[in-house]
Amino acid sequence: MQTTLKKRETMHLLCAKGLEVFHAKGYHNTSLDDILKELSLSKGAFYHHFRSKEDFFINIIQNLIVQKVYALLIEPLNTHDNPLPIIAESLENALEPGKGNEMAYGFMLNDFLTEFNKRNTEISRYLKDILNVWEVNLVSVLKRGKVDGHIARHVDCEGVATYIIASYLGMRSLLMGSSNRQLKYQYIQQLKQYFKIIAEQAPVI
């Protein structure tokens, strides 16, 4: 048990440090030598844990990026309250820069989706799977919102979910390398106006 916990802790530390390196330089601009230097590992030690640079990055996706997306954007959807303000709040929180940690700025899923597009189909699939899980959960909570009377009956929940994801990823791109709070504020306000429109014809219960 102690050995297993120690191994998990080691893997987590390696993945966390690796994510910092990949986020700072980009996956394709990061060599294996860069990784070994930053992680203070020999090649033998690295290959003891991972088969390749690609395998290392997939581990990072599975162990860190998935957790961050789940915590920021999926876990809040586990609610029976009106989902619209909860979705807006989760997006606002996901776009909030972390204190002393630039990587927390909306998490880096969109950055990597852009980098791997048409360059690595396997890693792109892992990243897009995260979006698919988010979309499924959004559609589910929106449909529940319709049943509970928070959202108008005619609303296309799949379409709304697509709009939410696309608008968030677009805003994430606009905010890349920036701390423009006004831009973020305008986006959230417009999102709330959109939510108000799709809720306006909901029956009063």
N, C-alpha and C positions, 0 to 999 in steps of 0.2 A: 504493500500500500504506500509506504513512504517513498519507495523508488518510483512508483507511478506518479505520485504527486510532484516529486522533484523533476521528473521528465517533463510533465505538463508545464511546470513553472519555467523550465529552461526553454521549451518550445515557445511559450508565450513571450518571453523576453527577446528571443531571437526574432520572432515575427514582428514584435513592436518596433524593434530597432530597424529591421529590414523595411518596414513600412515607411519609417522616417526617411530612409535613404531613397527608396523608390519615389516617394512623394516629392522629395527635394530635387532629384535629378531626372526623374522619368524612368520608366522601366527599361526602355531601349537604350538610354544613355548611361545605364548603370552596368558596369561589367562585374563579372564574378570576383575579380580582384578588389573592386570597390567594396563589395559586400563583405568579403573576408576581412578587409582592413577595418571596416566600421564595426563588425561583429567580433573582432579580435579572435578569429577562428583560423585554423589551418584548413587546407582543402580536405584532408582526411576527416576532420571533425565535422565539416559542413556536409560531406557526402554520407556521413553516418546518419544524419538527420533527414537529408533531402536528396532526391535523385538528380536534380538539376536546378538551375535558376528559375525555370518555369514552375517546377514542382514547389519550390520555395514560395513563389508568389501565389500559387493556388492555395497553399497552406495559410498564407496571410489573408486571402479572401475568406476562406472558410472559418478561420479562428478570430479575425478581428473585424473585417469590413462587414460581414454578415451581422455580427453582434451589434456594431454601431448602428447600422441601418435599422435593425430590429428594435433597439432601445429608443431611437429617436422617432421613427416613423411608423412602426407596426404595432409595438406594444401599446401605445396610447389609443389605438383603435379598438381595443378590447373594452368596449363600453356599451351600455344600454341607454346612455344619455344622448342628447342631440349631437350627432357626429360632426356637424359642420364647424362649430367653434373649436372643437377638439382637433380636427384636421388642420385648421388655420394655425392654431397654437403650435402643433407639432412641426409644421413647416417653418414657422417663425423661429422656433428653438433650433431647428436643424441648420438654419442660416446664421445663427449667432456665433460669432468668433469665440473660441475658447480662450480663457485667460492664459497667456504665455504659450499657447499651443495653436499655431496657425492651421495645423491639420484638422482641427475640430471645426474649421470654418465650413459648415454645411456638409461635413465629411467628404471624402475624396472620390466617391463612386463615379461621379460624372467625369472627373478628370481622367480616370483610368478608362472609362467607357470610350471617351474620345480618342485616347492614345492607342487603344487596341483595336479600334474599328478598322476592319479589313486588313489587319496586320497579324492577328493571332486569333483564329476562330475558337480555339478551345478556351482560352482565358476570357474572350468576349462572351462565350456561352455561360460561363460561371457568373460573370458580372450581370448579364441580362437575366439570369435566373433570379437574382436578387430583386430586380425590377418586377419580374413576374409575380413573385410572392407578395410584394408591396401592392401591386395592382389587384390581385385576388382579394387581399384583405380590405382594400379600399372599396371595391365593388360590394363585398359582403356587408360592410358597415353602412354603406350608402343605401343598399336595399333594405336593411333593417330600419334605417331612418325613414324610408318611405312608408313602411308598414306602421311605424310608430307615429306617423303624422308630422315629422319634422321636415320632410322633403316632398315637393309636389309629385303627384302620382305619375305624371307624364314624363318625368325626367329620365333620361337615358343614363343609368348608373355607370355603364361601361364607358360611355363617352365622357362623363364627368371625371372618372378615374384617369382616363387617358390625358385629359386636359390638366388635371392636377399634377401628374407626373411630368408632363412635357413643360408646363410652366415653371415648375420647380427646377428642373434641370437647366432650362434656359436662364433662369435667374442665377443659378449657381455659376453658370458660365460668365455672366455679366459681372458677377461679384469676384471672380477669380483674381487674386492679387490686389483686391481693393477692400476698403472698409467703409464703403459708401452707405451710411445708415439711411440717408434720404431715399436712395434707390430701393433698399429693402423695405422701408416703411411704405413707400408708394405701392410696391408689389403686394404686400400684405393687405393694405387697405382696398386695393382693387379686387383681390381675391375674396375678401369679406363681402364686397358689393355683389360679386358674382354669386356667392353663396346665398345672399339675401334674395336674389332674383329667383333661384331655383327653389327657395323655401316659401316664396310669397303666396303661391297657390296651394300650399299644403293645407289640408282641413284642420280646423281648430278642434282639439280633443279636450 
